[in-house]
Amino acid sequence: MKQLRLIRTLLIHLSLALSATCATVAMAAEEPVTMSTVTLRDKIKGAWAAQTIGVTYGFPVEFRFNSVRVPDDHEIPWYDGYLLETFLERPGAYDDIYMDLSFVQVFEDEGFDAPEQSFANSFANAEYSLWFANQVARYNVLNGLAPPESGHWLNNPAADDIDFQIEADFAGLMTPGMVNSAIEISDKVGHIMNYGDGWYGGVFIASMYSLAFVENDIETIINKAINVIPEESDFHKIIDDVIALHNENSEDWKFAWEGINQEWAHTDLGPRGIMNDFNIDAKINAAWVVLGLLYGDGDFGKTMEIATRAGDDADCNPASAAGILGTIYGYEAIPEFWKQGLAEVEGLDFAYTTISLNEAYEMSFQHALEMIRREGGLVSETSVTIPIQTPDVVPFEDAFEGHYAKERLQLGSGVGLERTLLEMDESYSFDFNGIGFAILGAAQTDVEEDYVFTAELHIDGELIETALWPTNFVKRRFYLFWQYDLDAGEHAVEIRLQNPSDSARVMLNTIVTYGNEPLAAD
């Protein structure tokens, strides 16, 4: 008995000693970081500028190469005047930036305690066009579904898509070295439009930005950022795979691309991407961001080219990668080749905003100073002392849990550019075997006046939902109807239009269905 107590005592002392050692290590990891305000400002400026450069560079090939690489011989232009040309002639290229700025403006107007509904309203009522999770969330908010329900996968079939991932830059830029504060902001804003891997994408990007203020090593930044994401998530797993492939072969980015593409390219469960080469899934596009960062070796041009030539969302991915490099190195260190023409656009407002790059630089700088003070740091005219936070692991979320791709049925006739969609009559019916489905299509009108259809969804003879289908593109319902988590088995689906119109129509595109187990391998 005495011997047992002695063993226990020794174990307790050993445990305490280990705890003390770990505490010492933790304290060392959490030592505050002091930098000049000039450096902080330069890093923030570098992030916004590099993001703008990256999205401009990749825009010509955005979703032109889906689940394939952009060929080496496909020229991606960059020349003096190209930035201004894109800014003025193709303002929609900067959708991820003006979405960012919508949220920055809420903090500017309402302060750091602004409720999530304010952020939801900021883009729901904006004039710019949106797609995927953002547009579904906009429709949800405009029709009375508040966040976070507006982004939950049962209410938003695009919950795993890239949307918050490309809009989370601001959260990291206003929280230098304070990753948990970036996560808190990401929770408030990101769940408006995303859930699960879609939300993790924004948390990961915001965390990398936050860390890039106080870490110079890219691999360290990536590893620390991915560790805030639960290990059991697919998002964590795919980034681990990129890291492992890079460790196996650090010279050839195409080797890693092939490995990721073979394993993950067809895991998207969003209705647009399911059983399709089109891939707007957050996790695979995040993989291309990390691919660019790891194989780019800190070089701006090489990083952007790899993240762009990886394909899929090929403008947002180099924007994220370049923005993180811009944060590490600062504005002054961005090569002049990539800054050519930047001065010409810095004073111009982004489309649909009253904010220019110059104003974004200053607003994010002031927000960072305020956050440093708020979290207990020190701010003087010449320097800041940042209270470094040990990152927490965020809760596990799994969109489409228990759902697997089953069938993709294209409606209408023809293929490619010759394809004609199916125009719906007063009703449309179909049967399927599974646990869920989504219907892709659009309400359209050829006249100047907008029209709003009222449609009913009936499943197995029961009225499930009545929805509005505006022909107005900004207010449209991105997916016409969907339903998940049904009992496994045969189901009869009927859509009924309550107010058909001679001047408007509903075009049906595709039906996707989900089962409760994976399809058998061929």
N, C-alpha and C positions, 0 to 999 in steps of 0.2 A: 504493500500500500504506500509506504513512505517512498519507495523507489518510483512508483507510478506518479506520485505527487511531484517528486524531483524532476522526472522527465517532463511533466506538464509545465513546471516552473521554468525549466530550461527552454521549452518551446515558446512559452509566453515571452521570455526575455529575448529570444531570437526573433520572435515576431515583432516585438517592440523595436528591436535594433534595426530590423529590415524596414519597418514603418518609418523610423527616424531617418534612415538613409533615403528612402523614397521621398519623404517630405523635403529633405535637403535638395534632392534632385528636382522635385517639383518647384520648390522655391527658386532654385537657380533658373529653371525654365520660365518662371513667371517674373523674373527681374524686370522692372520697368525699363523702357527704352526711351532715351532722350535724343531728339533730333532737332535741327533748326527749323523754324517755320518756313524758311526758304526751301529746304529740302522737302518738307511735307507738301508745300504748294506745288513744287516741281513734279512730284510723284503723281499728285492728283491730276495735274495738267497733262502729264504724260499718258495717264490712263485714258482720259477722254479723247485725246488726240489720236492715240494709237488705235483705239476702238473705231474711231471714225475712218482712219486709214484702212483698217482691216476690212470693214464692211464694204467700203468702196472698192477695194481690190477684188474681193470675192464675188461681188454682186453679179457680174456678167455670167457666172456659171452656177448661180443659186438654183438648186433642184433641176439643173440641166443634165446632171450625171447622177442617177439614182442607183445606189448599191453597186456602183462601179467607180473607178478612179477617173479623174479628169486626165486625159492622155497627155503625155509629156510634150507632144508636138502641138497641143492646143494652146495658142497664145493667150495670155492673160495680160491685158494692157496696163501700163503705168507710165505716165509722162506728165510733164509740167502742163497744168491746165486741166488735167483729167478730173481732179477732185472737184474743181469748180463746175465743170461741165456736168458731172454726175449730180452734184448738189442742186443745180438749177433745173436740169432737164429730167432727172429721175429722182425726185424727192422722196418717193416711196421706198427707195433703197434703204432709208434710214429709219425703218419702222421700229427696230429694236431700240434705237437711241431715243426717238421721241416718246416711246413707251416709258423708258427709263426716266425721262425728264418729266413725264406726267406725275410720277411718284415723288421726284425731287421737289416739284412745285407744291405738292401737298404738305411736305415737311416745311417748306418755306412759308406757306400761308397759315398753317394750323399748328405748327410746332411738333415736337417729337412725340407727343401723346395723342396725335391725331388718330381717330378710330379707323378700323379697317374699312368701314363703310365709306369713309371719305376717299380712300384709295380706290375702292371699287367704283365709286361714282365718277372719279376723275377720268377714267378711260371709257367707262360705259357711256358717258355723255359727250365724249370727244367726237370730232368730225372725221377722224382718220379711219381708214379701213383696217379691219383685223381679220385674222384667220384662226382656225383650230381652237385650242383651249381658250385663247383670249376672246374670240368671238362667241363661243358657247357661253363663257362667263358673262360677257357683256349682255347677251340676250337674257341670261338668268337674272342678272341684277336689274335690268330694265323691266323685267316681268315679275319682280318681287321676291326673288330667291337670294337671300343675303349670304355673304361669305361667313364661314368657310364652305357651307353647303354648295355654293355656286361652283366650286372647283372639285368637289368630291366626284369620284368616278361614276357613281350611280346617277349623278346629275350632269356629268360632263364626260362624254366618251373620249375626249381628247386629253384627259387628265395626265397621261404619261408623256404628252408631247413637249416640245422644246421651249414652249412659250416663256415661262418664268426664268428658264436658264439664260435666255438672251436679254432679259430685262433686269437681272439681279446685280449688275455691276454697281449701281448706285449704293446698294446696301453694304458692299465691301469697301467702297470708297469713303463712306462716312464713318467707318468703324476701323480705323487703322490699328492693326494688332489686337483688336478686341473681337475675336471671332464669335464669341457667344452673343455679343450685341448684334453682329451681322445676322446670326441665326434668328434672333428674336424679331428683327425687322423682316426677315424672310418668312417667318411664320405668319406674321400679320398680313403681308402683301402676297406672298406666293400661293397661299391657300385660297386666294380669291379665284384663281384660274387653274391651279394644278393640285395634284395629290400623288403620293407614292413616288415613283422614279421621276415623274415630272417635277415634283417639288424638290426632290433631292438634287436635280440638276442646278436649280437656282441656289440652293444652300451650298453646293460644292463650288460653284463659280464665285459666289460672294465670299466664301471662306478663303479661296485662293487669292482674291483681291486683298482681303484684310491681311493675310499673312505676307503678301508681297511687299507690304510697307516695312516689315521688320525682318524678313528673311531674304537672302540673296540667291540661295541655291534652289533651282527649279524643282529638282527631285524632292527636296525637303518640303517645299510648298505643296506639291501634289500629294505626298504621303500624309502630311498633317491634315490636309483638307479632306481627303477621302476617309480618314479615320473618324470624321464626325458623322459619316453615313453608316447605318447598321450593316454589319458584315453579311447578314443573311439576305440583303436586298440584291436584286440583279444589278442595280446601279453600281454598288460597291464591287461586285464580282467582275463586271466588264472593265472597270478601271484597273483592278488588280491584274486582269489579263493583259492589258496594254503594258503595264509595268513589267510583268513577267516576260512578255515577248521582247520588250526593249532590253531587259537584262540578258536574254538569250542571244540577241543580235542587235547591237546598238548602232550598227552602221547602215542598215537597210530598212527604211521606214515601210517600204512596200511589203516586206516580210511580215511585219506586225499588222499591217492593213489586211493582208490576206487572212491571217489567223483570226482577227476580229470579225471580218466580213463573213467568213465561213461559219463561225460559231453564233453570231448575233444578228446578222442582217435581217433575218426573217422572224424575229421575236416580237416585233411591234404588234400590239393588240388594239391600237386605235383603229377606227373604221376605215380611215383613208389608207393606212399602211398595212393592215392585216392581209396576209397572203399576197403581197404586192411589193414590187421593188422600191416604190416610193417610201422613204423613211424619214419621218419627222420626229421620231422617238427621241426623247431627251438623252437616254443613256448612250446610244450609239453615236450621236453627234457630240456628246461630251467626250467619248473615246477619241474622236477625231481632234478635238481641242488638245487633249493630253498627248496624242500622237505628235501633233505639231510642236508642242512645248518640249517634249522629251527629245525628239529627233532634230529639232531646230537648234539645239545647243546654244540657246540664248541669242541667236542671230535673228533679227527682225524679218528680213526677207525670206530666209529659209523656213522659219517658223510659219509665216503666213502662207507660203507656197504649199507646204505640206498639209496644213490644216484646210486649205482650199482644195487642193488636188485630191484629198480624201473623198470629196464629193458630198452628196446629200445637201444639207443646209450650208452650202459652201461660201456664204458671206458672213453669216453669224458666227461660224466656228473660227475663222481667222480673226474676226473682231474680238472674240473673247480671249483668244491666245495672245493677240497683239496687245490688248488692254492690260493683261497681267504683266507682260514684259514692260510695258510703259510704266506700270506702277513700280516695278523693281528698279528700273534704270532712270526714270524721270524723263521729262520732256526734252531737256537739253541733250540727252544721250540718244534720242531717236535719230538715225542717220538722215542726213540732209536729203538723200535721194527719195526717201519716203515722206519727207515733210514738204517736198516741192508742191507749191500751190496751196499749202495749208493756211498760210496767212490770209489768203484771199477769201477763205470761207469762215474764218474764226469769228468774224463780226456779224455773220448772217444768221438769222433765226432759222432753226430747223422747221420744216413744214409742220403746220398745225400747232405750233408753239410760239411763244414770245421769248424763247430762250436761244441764245447763240452759244457757240462753244466757249467764247470768252466768259459769258455769264455762267455757264455750267462749271467752268473751272472755279470761279469765285464762290458760287453757291455750295458746291461740294466741300471746298476748303473751309468755309464758315461752319458747315454742318459737322465736319470732322472735328473742328475745334470745340464745338459745343458738346459733341459726344465724348471727347476726351475729358472735359470738365465734368460731365454728367456721371462718368464712370470713375471719378476720383483722381484723374490725372491732373497735371499742372500745365498751365498755358501762360506764357509771357509773350512779350512783343517779339522776342527773338528765338524762342525755343518752345518745344512741347515735351512733356514727359508722359509717355503712354503707359497706362497700367495693363500690361500684357495679360491676356486671359488664357487659361488652359482650356482648350475647346471641349465642350460636352458632346456626347453622342446623341443625336436627335432620335425621337421615337420611330419605331418601325411602322411603315405604311406599305400596303400592297394593293395596288389597283388591279382590277380584274382577277381577284383571288379566286382560284378554282375554275377559271374560264380559259378555254383553249380555242384556237382558230379551227373552224370547221369547214365553212364554205364561203366562197365569194362569187356572187352571181351578178353579172353585168346585164342591165336592162337595155332595151332598145335594140339597135342593129348596127352592123359595121364595126370597124376597128380603127384606132388611131384618129387621125384628123378627119376620116370619113365616117366616124361613128355618129349616130343619131340617137339621142336619148328618147325615153318613153314618155310621151305626154299623158298625164293622168286624166282620167275621166272623173266623174263625181265620186267614184270609189275605186280602190285597188286592194286586192286580196292576194295572200300567198300563205302557204303552209311550210313549216320547217320542223326539223327534229333537233332539239338542243335545249340550251338554257338561256340563250340571249340572242339579240339581233340588233342591227342598226340599219337605217335606210338613208342613203345618200341621195341628195337631189337639191332642187332649188325652185323657189317661187320667182317668176319673171313677169315683166310687163313690157310691151313695146310702146306704151304711151307715156306721156310726161308725168302723169299723176301716179303716185304710189298706191298700191293696193295691199290689203292685209287679208289673207285667207284665214278662215277658222277651220281647223281640222281635228277630227276625233280619231283616237287610236283604240281599237277594240282587239282584245286578245281572248280567244276561246269564248267569244260571245259577250265578254264583259268590257264595259267602257273603262279604260285605264287612264286616259289623259285627253284633255282638250288643249290644243296648242294654237298659237298665232304664227302664221308664216308671212312676214312682210316681204314685199318685193324690193323694198329699200335695202340696198346692199349693205349699208352700215348697220342696219338694225336686224338683218336677216337671222334666221335660225340656221346655224351652220350645218347641223345634221337634222333631218326632218323629224324622225322619231327614233327612239332606241328603248330597249328594255333589257335589263340584266337580272341575274339571280332568279330566273324562273325555275319551276320544277322541271327536272329532266324528262324529255319525252316529246311527243308530237304536239304542235301548237298551230292554231289557225289565227292569222293576223289579218285585220281589215282596217283600212284607212278610209275615212269618209270626209269629203269636203262639205262643209255646211253652207258655203256661199260661193259657188262657182261663178266665174266671171268671163264675159266675152272678150275683155281687154287684157286679161292676165291668165297665166297658166302655171301649172306645176309640172316640172320635168323630173322624172325619176331616173336616177343614175345607176345605183348599185345597191344590192342587199348583201350584208355580211352576217354570218351566223356563228355562234359560239357553242361548243360542247363542253361537257364536264370532264373530259379526258383527252389526252393528246391523240392526234390522228396516228394510225398505224403507219410505220415507215414503209416506203415503197420497196 
